[in-house]
Amino acid sequence: MMSGSVIDNTMSSGNSSVAIPADISGHISDLDEDDDLEVFSKNTTLTDGSSFNASMQTSPGSMVNQYKFEEEEEDGDAKDIFVTVDNPESHVTAIETYITYRVVTKTTRSEFDSSQFEVRRRYQDFLWLRGRLEEAHPMLIVHPLPEKFVMKGMVERFNEGFIETRRRALHRFLNKIAEHPIFSSTEDFKIFLTVEAGELTSHRKQGPGFLSRMGETVRAVAATVRGVRNQPEEFTVMQEYVESFNQKMSSLDKITQRIYRERKEYLEELKECGPAYMLWSNSEEELAEPLKSMAGCLDRCCKETEEQVKQLNDNLIPALHEYVLSTETLKAVLKRRDNIQAEVEAKTDALATKKAEKEVESKVLSLAWDSLVGRSPEEVKQQKRQKLAGEIKEMKDELDKMEDRLEWANNTLKGDWSRWQKVMRTDLRSAFIDTAERNVNYYEKCLAVWESFLFSQRAEGEGSGRVDSS
């Protein structure tokens, strides 16, 4: 049995609101990377939730009450840039209706002209930033953005729950960039955080054009066709890890979304129980009080279940799904590294062919050429050797540069891979612990509700027994 002591419930994330947001598991089933449809209801408003501070009976010896995150003990003063994404607003034009988000930046960095900036950005601006970072640093791992949505179900999707889900994802994206040792110092990131919308539009137009992107695609396809013959073992291990990680995260993502849907269905059924008991109490005079107590207990458990469902949708599902998306980024980075190696191998083969051509000169062709131009075979051979030597030297210089680039790509990817794994493990561990903490709190609170009911009914029964005996 639980102790009668009462403690305040404190949630590590501080998330609030009693309203259940739209089911993001439904969003995920209708995603499309090719459409940016920002349209939604023009009457959209956001719910201002209050902090969750219900006090219920909990076990003072609970592991939750004793656990401390390792991250909480780290020095938070080392961070010198803080970014917040909030305050979504709708904008209506003759062409479209779209959403912008306020981006507030506070920093102590000397390269910024001020210590605080406030700008408004739409989803396409975030896409531009991610594309620029990926283009400038192809061997670094950029945190994923939330997907775009297709037309199907658009009216339901672009509602309050969808906007809030996207806002949180965009907030996490910018903070991941701000925490990255290289991305956070780029000029593109600074521009994104500081310039007004009109100026950012001009910067967006300076990005890579269609032909540039098409050229990259053609090179990637050509490299894929060629393949990589001698991939270093460490990158083979990386690829195997990513494939395995993707399968596990995808499974966890689907299972968690199914659990969320089942808990939501349970909540809807639970909401019907309290009123049913109250209605029953109106026709059972002798059972009226116990029935009303049951209704009250069910209502309290319903509120706790509502919070549990909301936190599952707000915390665990996004954490898992973002790392499902991260695996696609990892695959793309590994493929870009392989493309560089494939180009090195192709250039190496071309150089070997050119060297063989120099060694095996056709005497017949030399004599035929000599008879046509009236020069000695030796003179012709010498000129041909010089030409081949020049071509070989040029190819060697190109190969040296390509090998240097490959070495840079390998070292850069290995360094960022280690960083990504550390961040990933911290994020997922935090999400799992947070989920465990919330579940323990949920069941302790519901248990306290029913223990209180049992205590009141037993006390009433004992009192009735004493009255009857007298």
C-alpha positions, 0 to 999 in steps of 0.5 A, spaced: 500 500 500 502 507 498 504 511 504 499 517 505 504 522 504 502 527 499 507 530 494 507 535 488 507 532 481 513 536 478 514 534 470 521 534 468 519 537 461 514 542 464 509 541 458 502 543 459 495 544 457 489 539 458 487 539 451 489 533 447 492 535 440 490 532 434 493 525 433 500 526 429 500 518 428 495 520 423 499 526 420 505 521 419 501 516 414 499 522 409 506 525 408 509 527 402 516 530 401 514 534 395 509 539 397 509 544 402 502 546 403 501 551 409 494 552 408 489 551 414 483 554 417 483 562 417 480 561 424 485 557 427 487 559 434 492 556 439 490 554 446 494 557 452 495 551 457 496 552 464 502 548 468 500 541 470 501 541 478 495 537 481 497 534 487 496 527 489 498 521 493 505 518 491 510 513 493 515 517 497 520 511 495 518 511 488 525 511 483 522 517 480 522 521 486 530 520 487 532 519 479 537 525 477 538 526 469 546 526 468 544 532 463 542 536 469 548 536 472 552 539 466 554 546 466 549 550 462 553 556 462 557 554 456 551 555 451 552 562 448 546 562 443 539 560 445 533 560 440 526 559 441 520 558 436 513 560 438 507 564 437 505 561 430 501 566 426 496 565 419 497 570 413 492 570 408 494 573 401 491 573 394 495 566 392 495 562 399 494 562 406 500 560 410 503 560 417 509 564 420 513 562 427 516 567 431 524 566 432 527 569 438 534 569 439 539 571 445 546 570 444 553 573 447 557 571 441 561 577 438 559 576 431 552 578 432 550 585 432 546 585 438 544 580 444 537 579 442 533 578 435 526 577 433 524 575 426 518 571 423 519 565 419 515 560 415 516 553 413 520 554 407 525 558 410 527 552 415 527 548 408 532 553 405 536 553 411 537 546 412 538 545 404 544 551 405 547 547 411 547 540 407 550 544 401 555 547 404 557 541 409 555 535 405 559 530 410 555 533 416 549 530 419 543 535 419 537 534 424 531 533 420 525 537 419 518 535 420 515 532 413 511 536 408 503 534 408 499 532 402 492 535 400 489 529 403 485 531 409 488 538 409 483 541 413 483 536 419 491 537 418 492 544 418 489 545 425 491 547 432 494 540 434 498 540 427 501 547 428 503 546 435 506 539 433 510 543 427 512 548 432 515 544 437 519 540 431 522 546 428 524 549 435 528 542 436 531 543 429 533 550 430 536 548 437 540 542 434 543 547 429 545 552 435 548 546 439 552 544 433 559 546 433 560 548 426 553 549 423 551 554 429 557 558 426 555 559 419 553 565 416 547 562 413 544 560 420 546 567 422 542 570 416 536 566 418 536 568 425 537 575 424 535 578 417 528 581 416 523 576 411 524 581 405 532 580 406 532 573 407 527 572 401 533 575 397 538 570 400 534 564 398 534 566 391 541 566 391 541 558 392 543 553 388 539 553 381 536 547 378 541 545 373 546 545 379 542 540 383 541 536 376 548 535 376 549 533 383 543 528 381 547 525 375 553 525 378 550 521 384 546 516 379 553 515 375 557 513 382 551 509 384 552 505 377 559 504 378 559 502 385 565 502 390 570 497 390 574 498 396 569 501 401 573 502 408 570 497 413 568 503 418 564 505 413 561 499 412 560 498 419 556 505 419 552 503 413 550 496 417 548 500 423 544 505 420 540 499 416 539 496 423 537 502 427 532 504 421 529 498 422 528 498 430 526 505 430 521 504 425 518 498 429 518 502 435 515 508 432 509 504 429 508 500 435 508 507 439 503 510 435 499 504 435 499 504 443 497 512 443 491 510 438 489 505 443 490 509 449 486 515 446 480 510 445 481 508 452 480 515 454 474 516 450 471 510 453 473 512 460 470 519 459 463 515 458 464 512 465 463 517 470 456 520 467 454 513 467 455 512 474 452 519 476 446 517 472 445 511 475 446 514 482 439 518 481 435 511 481 439 508 487 438 511 493 442 507 498 448 506 493 447 514 491 454 516 495 458 510 493 456 511 485 457 518 486 464 517 489 466 512 483 464 517 478 468 522 481 474 517 481 473 515 474 473 523 472 480 524 476 483 518 473 480 520 466 484 527 467 490 523 469 489 519 462 488 525 458 495 528 461 498 521 459 496 521 452 498 528 451 505 527 453 506 521 449 504 524 443 508 531 445 514 527 447 516 520 446 512 519 439 516 526 436 523 523 439 522 516 435 519 519 429 525 524 428 530 519 429 527 515 423 527 521 419 535 522 421 536 515 418 535 517 411 539 523 413 545 518 415 544 514 408 544 520 404 551 523 407 554 516 407 552 515 399 555 522 398 561 519 401 561 513 397 560 518 391 567 521 392 570 514 393 567 512 386 570 518 383 577 517 386 576 510 383 574 512 376 579 517 376 584 511 378 582 507 373 582 512 367 590 514 370 592 506 369 589 506 362 593 512 360 599 509 363 598 503 359 597 507 353 603 510 354 607 503 355 604 500 349 604 505 343 602 502 336 608 502 332 604 501 326 600 507 327 607 511 328 609 509 321 603 510 318 603 517 321 610 518 319 609 516 312 603 521 311 607 527 315 614 526 312 617 526 319 621 520 322 618 515 327 622 517 333 620 524 332 613 522 332 614 517 338 617 523 342 611 528 341 606 522 343 610 520 349 610 528 351 603 529 350 601 522 354 606 524 359 602 531 360 596 528 360 598 523 366 601 529 370 594 532 369 590 526 371 595 525 377 594 532 380 587 531 379 587 524 383 591 527 388 586 533 390 580 528 389 584 523 394 585 529 399 578 531 398 576 523 400 580 523 406 577 530 408 570 527 407 572 521 411 575 524 417 569 529 417 564 524 417 567 520 422 567 526 427 560 528 426 558 521 426 561 520 433 557 527 435 551 524 432 551 518 436 552 521 443 546 526 441 542 521 439 543 516 445 542 522 450 535 524 446 533 517 446 535 516 453 532 522 456 525 521 452 525 514 455 526 516 462 521 521 461 516 517 459 517 512 465 517 517 470 510 520 467 507 513 467 509 511 474 506 518 476 500 516 472 499 510 475 501 512 482 496 518 482 490 513 479 492 508 485 492 513 490 485 515 487 482 508 488 485 507 495 482 513 497 475 510 495 477 504 498 478 507 504 472 511 504 468 505 503 471 501 508 470 507 513 463 507 511 462 500 512 465 500 519 461 506 521 454 502 519 456 496 522 457 500 529 451 503 528 447 497 527 450 493 533 448 499 538 
